[in-house]
Amino acid sequence: MDSEWFARKLAQPDVRSHSAAAIFLASQGSDGYCHVEPMLARCKELDLSRNDFDKYEDMLLLSGTRAIAQIVRSVGYDEANQLHR
């Protein structure tokens, strides 16, 4: 997977594309750092007060948070970086 593929998937309007990107983003390590902010934005778009997520929303939330954690872990936690808080 290349950086352009992730950018295209995250730019799509559908949750299915976002969840596909989230699943594969965790394996990118520090190379995926440029996608952390857009992935976080996609996860924040979900209404967490609901409890009836469809399978793609569920995959986005679970895989997206896992991917973000893996990437931050691979680059090292930096307290000064707003994204790491």
PDB file of N, CA, C and O in Angstrom:
ATOM      1  N   MET A   1       0.848  -1.176   0.000  1.00  0.00           N
ATOM      2  CA  MET A   1       0.000   0.000   0.000  1.00  0.00           C
ATOM      3  C   MET A   1       0.895   1.243   0.000  1.00  0.00           C
ATOM      4  O   MET A   1       1.887   1.316   0.726  1.00  0.00           O
ATOM      5  N   ASP A   2       0.528   2.186  -0.811  1.00  0.00           N
ATOM      6  CA  ASP A   2       1.310   3.413  -0.840  1.00  0.00           C
ATOM      7  C   ASP A   2       0.517   4.563  -0.226  1.00  0.00           C
ATOM      8  O   ASP A   2      -0.681   4.458   0.040  1.00  0.00           O
ATOM      9  N   SER A   3       1.212   5.628  -0.019  1.00  0.00           N
ATOM     10  CA  SER A   3       0.629   6.786   0.652  1.00  0.00           C
ATOM     11  C   SER A   3      -0.564   7.355  -0.118  1.00  0.00           C
ATOM     12  O   SER A   3      -1.544   7.795   0.481  1.00  0.00           O
ATOM     13  N   GLU A   4      -0.473   7.342  -1.438  1.00  0.00           N
ATOM     14  CA  GLU A   4      -1.568   7.868  -2.255  1.00  0.00           C
ATOM     15  C   GLU A   4      -2.836   7.033  -2.094  1.00  0.00           C
ATOM     16  O   GLU A   4      -3.941   7.574  -2.100  1.00  0.00           O
ATOM     17  N   TRP A   5      -2.680   5.715  -1.950  1.00  0.00           N
ATOM     18  CA  TRP A   5      -3.832   4.829  -1.765  1.00  0.00           C
ATOM     19  C   TRP A   5      -4.583   5.209  -0.492  1.00  0.00           C
ATOM     20  O   TRP A   5      -5.809   5.322  -0.501  1.00  0.00           O
ATOM     21  N   PHE A   6      -3.847   5.404   0.605  1.00  0.00           N
ATOM     22  CA  PHE A   6      -4.481   5.794   1.868  1.00  0.00           C
ATOM     23  C   PHE A   6      -5.161   7.152   1.743  1.00  0.00           C
ATOM     24  O   PHE A   6      -6.283   7.339   2.214  1.00  0.00           O
ATOM     25  N   ALA A   7      -4.483   8.088   1.112  1.00  0.00           N
ATOM     26  CA  ALA A   7      -5.064   9.424   0.942  1.00  0.00           C
ATOM     27  C   ALA A   7      -6.361   9.357   0.131  1.00  0.00           C
ATOM     28  O   ALA A   7      -7.337  10.026   0.467  1.00  0.00           O
ATOM     29  N   ARG A   8      -6.373   8.552  -0.934  1.00  0.00           N
ATOM     30  CA  ARG A   8      -7.592   8.403  -1.748  1.00  0.00           C
ATOM     31  C   ARG A   8      -8.716   7.774  -0.935  1.00  0.00           C
ATOM     32  O   ARG A   8      -9.856   8.236  -0.992  1.00  0.00           O
ATOM     33  N   LYS A   9      -8.402   6.718  -0.176  1.00  0.00           N
ATOM     34  CA  LYS A   9      -9.430   6.038   0.622  1.00  0.00           C
ATOM     35  C   LYS A   9     -10.003   6.968   1.690  1.00  0.00           C
ATOM     36  O   LYS A   9     -11.214   6.988   1.913  1.00  0.00           O
ATOM     37  N   LEU A  10      -9.140   7.732   2.345  1.00  0.00           N
ATOM     38  CA  LEU A  10      -9.610   8.630   3.401  1.00  0.00           C
ATOM     39  C   LEU A  10     -10.378   9.825   2.843  1.00  0.00           C
ATOM     40  O   LEU A  10     -11.169  10.442   3.557  1.00  0.00           O
ATOM     41  N   ALA A  11     -10.150  10.155   1.573  1.00  0.00           N
ATOM     42  CA  ALA A  11     -10.859  11.274   0.947  1.00  0.00           C
ATOM     43  C   ALA A  11     -12.238  10.870   0.424  1.00  0.00           C
ATOM     44  O   ALA A  11     -13.056  11.732   0.101  1.00  0.00           O
ATOM     45  N   GLN A  12     -12.495   9.579   0.340  1.00  0.00           N
ATOM     46  CA  GLN A  12     -13.798   9.100  -0.139  1.00  0.00           C
ATOM     47  C   GLN A  12     -14.889   9.478   0.867  1.00  0.00           C
ATOM     48  O   GLN A  12     -14.610   9.625   2.057  1.00  0.00           O
ATOM     49  N   PRO A  13     -16.122   9.633   0.398  1.00  0.00           N
ATOM     50  CA  PRO A  13     -17.204  10.026   1.306  1.00  0.00           C
ATOM     51  C   PRO A  13     -17.811   8.876   2.114  1.00  0.00           C
ATOM     52  O   PRO A  13     -18.605   9.113   3.024  1.00  0.00           O
ATOM     53  N   ASP A  14     -17.443   7.632   1.787  1.00  0.00           N
ATOM     54  CA  ASP A  14     -18.105   6.496   2.440  1.00  0.00           C
ATOM     55  C   ASP A  14     -17.263   5.869   3.550  1.00  0.00           C
ATOM     56  O   ASP A  14     -16.035   5.838   3.475  1.00  0.00           O
ATOM     57  N   VAL A  15     -17.930   5.383   4.556  1.00  0.00           N
ATOM     58  CA  VAL A  15     -17.275   4.775   5.719  1.00  0.00           C
ATOM     59  C   VAL A  15     -16.565   3.479   5.340  1.00  0.00           C
ATOM     60  O   VAL A  15     -15.560   3.121   5.953  1.00  0.00           O
ATOM     61  N   ARG A  16     -17.077   2.781   4.344  1.00  0.00           N
ATOM     62  CA  ARG A  16     -16.441   1.529   3.915  1.00  0.00           C
ATOM     63  C   ARG A  16     -14.999   1.778   3.458  1.00  0.00           C
ATOM     64  O   ARG A  16     -14.101   1.012   3.811  1.00  0.00           O
ATOM     65  N   SER A  17     -14.771   2.829   2.686  1.00  0.00           N
ATOM     66  CA  SER A  17     -13.415   3.175   2.248  1.00  0.00           C
ATOM     67  C   SER A  17     -12.535   3.560   3.428  1.00  0.00           C
ATOM     68  O   SER A  17     -11.367   3.176   3.487  1.00  0.00           O
ATOM     69  N   HIS A  18     -13.089   4.314   4.362  1.00  0.00           N
ATOM     70  CA  HIS A  18     -12.333   4.725   5.547  1.00  0.00           C
ATOM     71  C   HIS A  18     -11.929   3.503   6.372  1.00  0.00           C
ATOM     72  O   HIS A  18     -10.808   3.434   6.875  1.00  0.00           O
ATOM     73  N   SER A  19     -12.839   2.544   6.509  1.00  0.00           N
ATOM     74  CA  SER A  19     -12.525   1.353   7.303  1.00  0.00           C
ATOM     75  C   SER A  19     -11.470   0.505   6.613  1.00  0.00           C
ATOM     76  O   SER A  19     -10.627  -0.090   7.285  1.00  0.00           O
ATOM     77  N   ALA A  20     -11.497   0.436   5.276  1.00  0.00           N
ATOM     78  CA  ALA A  20     -10.464  -0.305   4.543  1.00  0.00           C
ATOM     79  C   ALA A  20      -9.095   0.324   4.781  1.00  0.00           C
ATOM     80  O   ALA A  20      -8.111  -0.383   5.001  1.00  0.00           O
ATOM     81  N   ALA A  21      -9.034   1.638   4.738  1.00  0.00           N
ATOM     82  CA  ALA A  21      -7.772   2.331   5.000  1.00  0.00           C
ATOM     83  C   ALA A  21      -7.302   2.075   6.423  1.00  0.00           C
ATOM     84  O   ALA A  21      -6.113   1.860   6.656  1.00  0.00           O
ATOM     85  N   ALA A  22      -8.214   2.098   7.363  1.00  0.00           N
ATOM     86  CA  ALA A  22      -7.860   1.893   8.772  1.00  0.00           C
ATOM     87  C   ALA A  22      -7.266   0.512   9.006  1.00  0.00           C
ATOM     88  O   ALA A  22      -6.308   0.365   9.765  1.00  0.00           O
ATOM     89  N   ILE A  23      -7.828  -0.495   8.360  1.00  0.00           N
ATOM     90  CA  ILE A  23      -7.352  -1.864   8.545  1.00  0.00           C
ATOM     91  C   ILE A  23      -5.895  -1.999   8.127  1.00  0.00           C
ATOM     92  O   ILE A  23      -5.104  -2.633   8.825  1.00  0.00           O
ATOM     93  N   PHE A  24      -5.536  -1.408   6.994  1.00  0.00           N
ATOM     94  CA  PHE A  24      -4.182  -1.563   6.481  1.00  0.00           C
ATOM     95  C   PHE A  24      -3.207  -0.524   7.022  1.00  0.00           C
ATOM     96  O   PHE A  24      -1.995  -0.724   6.943  1.00  0.00           O
ATOM     97  N   LEU A  25      -3.704   0.572   7.565  1.00  0.00           N
ATOM     98  CA  LEU A  25      -2.831   1.642   8.045  1.00  0.00           C
ATOM     99  C   LEU A  25      -1.969   1.206   9.222  1.00  0.00           C
ATOM    100  O   LEU A  25      -0.836   1.670   9.353  1.00  0.00           O
ATOM    101  N   ALA A  26      -2.468   0.343  10.063  1.00  0.00           N
ATOM    102  CA  ALA A  26      -1.704  -0.094  11.237  1.00  0.00           C
ATOM    103  C   ALA A  26      -0.401  -0.778  10.853  1.00  0.00           C
ATOM    104  O   ALA A  26       0.560  -0.752  11.622  1.00  0.00           O
ATOM    105  N   SER A  27      -0.356  -1.385   9.681  1.00  0.00           N
ATOM    106  CA  SER A  27       0.851  -2.101   9.258  1.00  0.00           C
ATOM    107  C   SER A  27       1.894  -1.185   8.629  1.00  0.00           C
ATOM    108  O   SER A  27       2.964  -1.655   8.243  1.00  0.00           O
ATOM    109  N   GLN A  28       1.613   0.088   8.520  1.00  0.00           N
ATOM    110  CA  GLN A  28       2.525   1.009   7.850  1.00  0.00           C
ATOM    111  C   GLN A  28       3.609   1.575   8.758  1.00  0.00           C
ATOM    112  O   GLN A  28       4.578   2.160   8.272  1.00  0.00           O
ATOM    113  N   GLY A  29       3.461   1.410  10.054  1.00  0.00           N
ATOM    114  CA  GLY A  29       4.466   1.924  10.978  1.00  0.00           C
ATOM    115  C   GLY A  29       4.618   3.425  10.851  1.00  0.00           C
ATOM    116  O   GLY A  29       3.643   4.138  10.618  1.00  0.00           O
ATOM    117  N   SER A  30       5.833   3.901  11.003  1.00  0.00           N
ATOM    118  CA  SER A  30       6.066   5.348  10.985  1.00  0.00           C
ATOM    119  C   SER A  30       5.772   5.970   9.623  1.00  0.00           C
ATOM    120  O   SER A  30       5.551   7.178   9.538  1.00  0.00           O
ATOM    121  N   ASP A  31       5.763   5.170   8.554  1.00  0.00           N
ATOM    122  CA  ASP A  31       5.429   5.699   7.226  1.00  0.00           C
ATOM    123  C   ASP A  31       3.984   6.184   7.157  1.00  0.00           C
ATOM    124  O   ASP A  31       3.644   7.006   6.305  1.00  0.00           O
ATOM    125  N   GLY A  32       3.145   5.687   8.038  1.00  0.00           N
ATOM    126  CA  GLY A  32       1.745   6.082   8.037  1.00  0.00           C
ATOM    127  C   GLY A  32       1.456   7.320   8.858  1.00  0.00           C
ATOM    128  O   GLY A  32       0.296   7.712   8.986  1.00  0.00           O
ATOM    129  N   TYR A  33       2.482   7.950   9.419  1.00  0.00           N
ATOM    130  CA  TYR A  33       2.275   9.087  10.314  1.00  0.00           C
ATOM    131  C   TYR A  33       1.509  10.233   9.653  1.00  0.00           C
ATOM    132  O   TYR A  33       0.719  10.910  10.310  1.00  0.00           O
ATOM    133  N   CYS A  34       1.736  10.452   8.370  1.00  0.00           N
ATOM    134  CA  CYS A  34       1.056  11.561   7.681  1.00  0.00           C
ATOM    135  C   CYS A  34      -0.449  11.328   7.578  1.00  0.00           C
ATOM    136  O   CYS A  34      -1.196  12.256   7.266  1.00  0.00           O
ATOM    137  N   HIS A  35      -0.902  10.100   7.838  1.00  0.00           N
ATOM    138  CA  HIS A  35      -2.328   9.781   7.754  1.00  0.00           C
ATOM    139  C   HIS A  35      -3.011   9.745   9.119  1.00  0.00           C
ATOM    140  O   HIS A  35      -4.212   9.487   9.197  1.00  0.00           O
ATOM    141  N   VAL A  36      -2.271  10.000  10.189  1.00  0.00           N
ATOM    142  CA  VAL A  36      -2.859   9.946  11.531  1.00  0.00           C
ATOM    143  C   VAL A  36      -3.951  10.996  11.699  1.00  0.00           C
ATOM    144  O   VAL A  36      -5.045  10.686  12.171  1.00  0.00           O
ATOM    145  N   GLU A  37      -3.662  12.216  11.322  1.00  0.00           N
ATOM    146  CA  GLU A  37      -4.647  13.291  11.513  1.00  0.00           C
ATOM    147  C   GLU A  37      -5.929  13.055  10.704  1.00  0.00           C
ATOM    148  O   GLU A  37      -7.020  13.189  11.257  1.00  0.00           O
ATOM    149  N   PRO A  38      -5.832  12.704   9.397  1.00  0.00           N
ATOM    150  CA  PRO A  38      -7.075  12.422   8.668  1.00  0.00           C
ATOM    151  C   PRO A  38      -7.826  11.205   9.218  1.00  0.00           C
ATOM    152  O   PRO A  38      -9.057  11.197   9.236  1.00  0.00           O
ATOM    153  N   MET A  39      -7.099  10.182   9.665  1.00  0.00           N
ATOM    154  CA  MET A  39      -7.759   9.001  10.229  1.00  0.00           C
ATOM    155  C   MET A  39      -8.473   9.368  11.525  1.00  0.00           C
ATOM    156  O   MET A  39      -9.595   8.925  11.769  1.00  0.00           O
ATOM    157  N   LEU A  40      -7.828  10.166  12.340  1.00  0.00           N
ATOM    158  CA  LEU A  40      -8.447  10.622  13.581  1.00  0.00           C
ATOM    159  C   LEU A  40      -9.715  11.434  13.284  1.00  0.00           C
ATOM    160  O   LEU A  40     -10.723  11.303  13.978  1.00  0.00           O
ATOM    161  N   ALA A  41      -9.648  12.263  12.256  1.00  0.00           N
ATOM    162  CA  ALA A  41     -10.821  13.057  11.866  1.00  0.00           C
ATOM    163  C   ALA A  41     -11.973  12.155  11.435  1.00  0.00           C
ATOM    164  O   ALA A  41     -13.128  12.415  11.773  1.00  0.00           O
ATOM    165  N   ARG A  42     -11.660  11.091  10.685  1.00  0.00           N
ATOM    166  CA  ARG A  42     -12.719  10.165  10.246  1.00  0.00           C
ATOM    167  C   ARG A  42     -13.335   9.444  11.445  1.00  0.00           C
ATOM    168  O   ARG A  42     -14.549   9.251  11.494  1.00  0.00           O
ATOM    169  N   CYS A  43     -12.514   9.050  12.397  1.00  0.00           N
ATOM    170  CA  CYS A  43     -13.033   8.380  13.599  1.00  0.00           C
ATOM    171  C   CYS A  43     -13.903   9.328  14.415  1.00  0.00           C
ATOM    172  O   CYS A  43     -14.924   8.921  14.968  1.00  0.00           O
ATOM    173  N   LYS A  44     -13.494  10.596  14.489  1.00  0.00           N
ATOM    174  CA  LYS A  44     -14.260  11.581  15.256  1.00  0.00           C
ATOM    175  C   LYS A  44     -15.606  11.900  14.620  1.00  0.00           C
ATOM    176  O   LYS A  44     -16.503  12.407  15.293  1.00  0.00           O
ATOM    177  N   GLU A  45     -15.755  11.609  13.330  1.00  0.00           N
ATOM    178  CA  GLU A  45     -17.025  11.867  12.646  1.00  0.00           C
ATOM    179  C   GLU A  45     -18.126  10.914  13.102  1.00  0.00           C
ATOM    180  O   GLU A  45     -19.309  11.196  12.909  1.00  0.00           O
ATOM    181  N   LEU A  46     -17.746   9.793  13.703  1.00  0.00           N
ATOM    182  CA  LEU A  46     -18.744   8.829  14.166  1.00  0.00           C
ATOM    183  C   LEU A  46     -19.440   9.348  15.415  1.00  0.00           C
ATOM    184  O   LEU A  46     -18.800   9.925  16.294  1.00  0.00           O
ATOM    185  N   ASP A  47     -20.726   9.146  15.491  1.00  0.00           N
ATOM    186  CA  ASP A  47     -21.511   9.550  16.651  1.00  0.00           C
ATOM    187  C   ASP A  47     -21.395   8.457  17.715  1.00  0.00           C
ATOM    188  O   ASP A  47     -22.065   7.429  17.625  1.00  0.00           O
ATOM    189  N   LEU A  48     -20.554   8.675  18.708  1.00  0.00           N
ATOM    190  CA  LEU A  48     -20.284   7.657  19.725  1.00  0.00           C
ATOM    191  C   LEU A  48     -21.430   7.478  20.708  1.00  0.00           C
ATOM    192  O   LEU A  48     -21.408   6.551  21.518  1.00  0.00           O
ATOM    193  N   SER A  49     -22.426   8.344  20.650  1.00  0.00           N
ATOM    194  CA  SER A  49     -23.573   8.165  21.544  1.00  0.00           C
ATOM    195  C   SER A  49     -24.509   7.066  21.031  1.00  0.00           C
ATOM    196  O   SER A  49     -25.387   6.598  21.756  1.00  0.00           O
ATOM    197  N   ARG A  50     -24.315   6.670  19.803  1.00  0.00           N
ATOM    198  CA  ARG A  50     -25.110   5.576  19.227  1.00  0.00           C
ATOM    199  C   ARG A  50     -24.533   4.238  19.675  1.00  0.00           C
ATOM    200  O   ARG A  50     -23.363   4.155  20.048  1.00  0.00           O
ATOM    201  N   ASN A  51     -25.337   3.215  19.639  1.00  0.00           N
ATOM    202  CA  ASN A  51     -24.819   1.875  19.927  1.00  0.00           C
ATOM    203  C   ASN A  51     -25.216   0.892  18.831  1.00  0.00           C
ATOM    204  O   ASN A  51     -25.193  -0.322  19.034  1.00  0.00           O
ATOM    205  N   ASP A  52     -25.578   1.426  17.670  1.00  0.00           N
ATOM    206  CA  ASP A  52     -25.986   0.576  16.557  1.00  0.00           C
ATOM    207  C   ASP A  52     -25.108   0.799  15.323  1.00  0.00           C
ATOM    208  O   ASP A  52     -25.617   1.020  14.224  1.00  0.00           O
ATOM    209  N   PHE A  53     -23.787   0.741  15.513  1.00  0.00           N
ATOM    210  CA  PHE A  53     -22.865   0.912  14.397  1.00  0.00           C
ATOM    211  C   PHE A  53     -23.045  -0.211  13.387  1.00  0.00           C
ATOM    212  O   PHE A  53     -23.295  -1.357  13.761  1.00  0.00           O
ATOM    213  N   ASP A  54     -22.916   0.121  12.102  1.00  0.00           N
ATOM    214  CA  ASP A  54     -22.884  -0.956  11.119  1.00  0.00           C
ATOM    215  C   ASP A  54     -21.466  -1.528  11.101  1.00  0.00           C
ATOM    216  O   ASP A  54     -20.584  -1.011  11.787  1.00  0.00           O
ATOM    217  N   LYS A  55     -21.243  -2.572  10.334  1.00  0.00           N
ATOM    218  CA  LYS A  55     -19.945  -3.251  10.403  1.00  0.00           C
ATOM    219  C   LYS A  55     -18.792  -2.368   9.941  1.00  0.00           C
ATOM    220  O   LYS A  55     -17.677  -2.509  10.445  1.00  0.00           O
ATOM    221  N   TYR A  56     -19.029  -1.465   8.997  1.00  0.00           N
ATOM    222  CA  TYR A  56     -17.947  -0.605   8.522  1.00  0.00           C
ATOM    223  C   TYR A  56     -17.620   0.499   9.526  1.00  0.00           C
ATOM    224  O   TYR A  56     -16.456   0.859   9.697  1.00  0.00           O
ATOM    225  N   GLU A  57     -18.626   1.028  10.177  1.00  0.00           N
ATOM    226  CA  GLU A  57     -18.376   2.010  11.232  1.00  0.00           C
ATOM    227  C   GLU A  57     -17.620   1.362  12.383  1.00  0.00           C
ATOM    228  O   GLU A  57     -16.710   1.961  12.956  1.00  0.00           O
ATOM    229  N   ASP A  58     -17.999   0.149  12.712  1.00  0.00           N
ATOM    230  CA  ASP A  58     -17.327  -0.594  13.775  1.00  0.00           C
ATOM    231  C   ASP A  58     -15.869  -0.855  13.412  1.00  0.00           C
ATOM    232  O   ASP A  58     -14.978  -0.672  14.241  1.00  0.00           O
ATOM    233  N   MET A  59     -15.626  -1.283  12.170  1.00  0.00           N
ATOM    234  CA  MET A  59     -14.253  -1.534  11.716  1.00  0.00           C
ATOM    235  C   MET A  59     -13.439  -0.254  11.708  1.00  0.00           C
ATOM    236  O   MET A  59     -12.265  -0.259  12.078  1.00  0.00           O
ATOM    237  N   LEU A  60     -14.058   0.845  11.288  1.00  0.00           N
ATOM    238  CA  LEU A  60     -13.350   2.126  11.269  1.00  0.00           C
ATOM    239  C   LEU A  60     -12.927   2.521  12.673  1.00  0.00           C
ATOM    240  O   LEU A  60     -11.775   2.895  12.889  1.00  0.00           O
ATOM    241  N   LEU A  61     -13.828   2.445  13.613  1.00  0.00           N
ATOM    242  CA  LEU A  61     -13.520   2.850  14.979  1.00  0.00           C
ATOM    243  C   LEU A  61     -12.447   1.958  15.601  1.00  0.00           C
ATOM    244  O   LEU A  61     -11.477   2.457  16.171  1.00  0.00           O
ATOM    245  N   LEU A  62     -12.620   0.654  15.493  1.00  0.00           N
ATOM    246  CA  LEU A  62     -11.659  -0.265  16.110  1.00  0.00           C
ATOM    247  C   LEU A  62     -10.315  -0.261  15.393  1.00  0.00           C
ATOM    248  O   LEU A  62      -9.271  -0.136  16.033  1.00  0.00           O
ATOM    249  N   SER A  63     -10.333  -0.397  14.076  1.00  0.00           N
ATOM    250  CA  SER A  63      -9.083  -0.441  13.317  1.00  0.00           C
ATOM    251  C   SER A  63      -8.411   0.919  13.256  1.00  0.00           C
ATOM    252  O   SER A  63      -7.183   1.007  13.255  1.00  0.00           O
ATOM    253  N   GLY A  64      -9.208   1.982  13.207  1.00  0.00           N
ATOM    254  CA  GLY A  64      -8.633   3.326  13.170  1.00  0.00           C
ATOM    255  C   GLY A  64      -7.883   3.673  14.438  1.00  0.00           C
ATOM    256  O   GLY A  64      -6.775   4.206  14.380  1.00  0.00           O
ATOM    257  N   THR A  65      -8.475   3.376  15.580  1.00  0.00           N
ATOM    258  CA  THR A  65      -7.780   3.670  16.839  1.00  0.00           C
ATOM    259  C   THR A  65      -6.557   2.772  17.002  1.00  0.00           C
ATOM    260  O   THR A  65      -5.531   3.211  17.521  1.00  0.00           O
ATOM    261  N   ARG A  66      -6.659   1.523  16.564  1.00  0.00           N
ATOM    262  CA  ARG A  66      -5.506   0.616  16.622  1.00  0.00           C
ATOM    263  C   ARG A  66      -4.379   1.134  15.726  1.00  0.00           C
ATOM    264  O   ARG A  66      -3.216   1.139  16.130  1.00  0.00           O
ATOM    265  N   ALA A  67      -4.721   1.567  14.513  1.00  0.00           N
ATOM    266  CA  ALA A  67      -3.718   2.073  13.577  1.00  0.00           C
ATOM    267  C   ALA A  67      -3.024   3.308  14.136  1.00  0.00           C
ATOM    268  O   ALA A  67      -1.801   3.426  14.067  1.00  0.00           O
ATOM    269  N   ILE A  68      -3.809   4.226  14.687  1.00  0.00           N
ATOM    270  CA  ILE A  68      -3.226   5.445  15.254  1.00  0.00           C
ATOM    271  C   ILE A  68      -2.270   5.095  16.390  1.00  0.00           C
ATOM    272  O   ILE A  68      -1.174   5.651  16.473  1.00  0.00           O
ATOM    273  N   ALA A  69      -2.676   4.183  17.258  1.00  0.00           N
ATOM    274  CA  ALA A  69      -1.816   3.776  18.378  1.00  0.00           C
ATOM    275  C   ALA A  69      -0.537   3.118  17.879  1.00  0.00           C
ATOM    276  O   ALA A  69       0.541   3.394  18.406  1.00  0.00           O
ATOM    277  N   GLN A  70      -0.635   2.256  16.874  1.00  0.00           N
ATOM    278  CA  GLN A  70       0.549   1.584  16.325  1.00  0.00           C
ATOM    279  C   GLN A  70       1.522   2.591  15.722  1.00  0.00           C
ATOM    280  O   GLN A  70       2.734   2.480  15.908  1.00  0.00           O
ATOM    281  N   ILE A  71       0.994   3.565  15.006  1.00  0.00           N
ATOM    282  CA  ILE A  71       1.853   4.552  14.352  1.00  0.00           C
ATOM    283  C   ILE A  71       2.526   5.447  15.383  1.00  0.00           C
ATOM    284  O   ILE A  71       3.729   5.692  15.295  1.00  0.00           O
ATOM    285  N   VAL A  72       1.770   5.935  16.353  1.00  0.00           N
ATOM    286  CA  VAL A  72       2.368   6.775  17.406  1.00  0.00           C
ATOM    287  C   VAL A  72       3.431   5.984  18.154  1.00  0.00           C
ATOM    288  O   VAL A  72       4.484   6.522  18.496  1.00  0.00           O
ATOM    289  N   ARG A  73       3.163   4.724  18.404  1.00  0.00           N
ATOM    290  CA  ARG A  73       4.142   3.869  19.087  1.00  0.00           C
ATOM    291  C   ARG A  73       5.411   3.708  18.245  1.00  0.00           C
ATOM    292  O   ARG A  73       6.515   3.699  18.789  1.00  0.00           O
ATOM    293  N   SER A  74       5.262   3.581  16.931  1.00  0.00           N
ATOM    294  CA  SER A  74       6.423   3.368  16.073  1.00  0.00           C
ATOM    295  C   SER A  74       7.289   4.616  15.943  1.00  0.00           C
ATOM    296  O   SER A  74       8.506   4.506  15.795  1.00  0.00           O
ATOM    297  N   VAL A  75       6.684   5.800  15.997  1.00  0.00           N
ATOM    298  CA  VAL A  75       7.487   7.022  15.899  1.00  0.00           C
ATOM    299  C   VAL A  75       7.962   7.498  17.260  1.00  0.00           C
ATOM    300  O   VAL A  75       8.872   8.323  17.348  1.00  0.00           O
ATOM    301  N   GLY A  76       7.359   6.991  18.310  1.00  0.00           N
ATOM    302  CA  GLY A  76       7.735   7.403  19.660  1.00  0.00           C
ATOM    303  C   GLY A  76       6.824   8.505  20.159  1.00  0.00           C
ATOM    304  O   GLY A  76       6.536   9.461  19.437  1.00  0.00           O
ATOM    305  N   TYR A  77       6.378   8.371  21.377  1.00  0.00           N
ATOM    306  CA  TYR A  77       5.474   9.351  21.978  1.00  0.00           C
ATOM    307  C   TYR A  77       6.217  10.645  22.222  1.00  0.00           C
ATOM    308  O   TYR A  77       7.322  10.640  22.765  1.00  0.00           O
ATOM    309  N   ASP A  78       5.624  11.744  21.830  1.00  0.00           N
ATOM    310  CA  ASP A  78       6.204  13.066  22.032  1.00  0.00           C
ATOM    311  C   ASP A  78       5.161  13.931  22.726  1.00  0.00           C
ATOM    312  O   ASP A  78       4.159  14.313  22.122  1.00  0.00           O
ATOM    313  N   GLU A  79       5.395  14.232  23.975  1.00  0.00           N
ATOM    314  CA  GLU A  79       4.437  15.002  24.769  1.00  0.00           C
ATOM    315  C   GLU A  79       4.165  16.375  24.172  1.00  0.00           C
ATOM    316  O   GLU A  79       3.086  16.933  24.369  1.00  0.00           O
ATOM    317  N   ALA A  80       5.127  16.923  23.449  1.00  0.00           N
ATOM    318  CA  ALA A  80       4.965  18.248  22.861  1.00  0.00           C
ATOM    319  C   ALA A  80       4.077  18.226  21.614  1.00  0.00           C
ATOM    320  O   ALA A  80       3.594  19.273  21.184  1.00  0.00           O
ATOM    321  N   ASN A  81       3.860  17.054  21.035  1.00  0.00           N
ATOM    322  CA  ASN A  81       3.058  16.938  19.822  1.00  0.00           C
ATOM    323  C   ASN A  81       1.582  16.834  20.186  1.00  0.00           C
ATOM    324  O   ASN A  81       1.182  15.930  20.919  1.00  0.00           O
ATOM    325  N   GLN A  82       0.781  17.748  19.679  1.00  0.00           N
ATOM    326  CA  GLN A  82      -0.649  17.793  19.997  1.00  0.00           C
ATOM    327  C   GLN A  82      -1.367  16.504  19.599  1.00  0.00           C
ATOM    328  O   GLN A  82      -2.289  16.077  20.293  1.00  0.00           O
ATOM    329  N   LEU A  83      -0.961  15.882  18.501  1.00  0.00           N
ATOM    330  CA  LEU A  83      -1.603  14.644  18.051  1.00  0.00           C
ATOM    331  C   LEU A  83      -1.385  13.487  19.016  1.00  0.00           C
ATOM    332  O   LEU A  83      -2.176  12.543  19.027  1.00  0.00           O
ATOM    333  N   HIS A  84      -0.349  13.537  19.811  1.00  0.00           N
ATOM    334  CA  HIS A  84      -0.040  12.437  20.722  1.00  0.00           C
ATOM    335  C   HIS A  84      -0.799  12.534  22.031  1.00  0.00           C
ATOM    336  O   HIS A  84      -0.714  11.630  22.862  1.00  0.00           O
ATOM    337  N   ARG A  85      -1.530  13.604  22.228  1.00  0.00           N
ATOM    338  CA  ARG A  85      -2.273  13.762  23.482  1.00  0.00           C
ATOM    339  C   ARG A  85      -3.672  13.264  23.366  1.00  0.00           C
ATOM    340  O   ARG A  85      -4.431  13.324  24.334  1.00  0.00           O
TER     341      ARG A  85
END
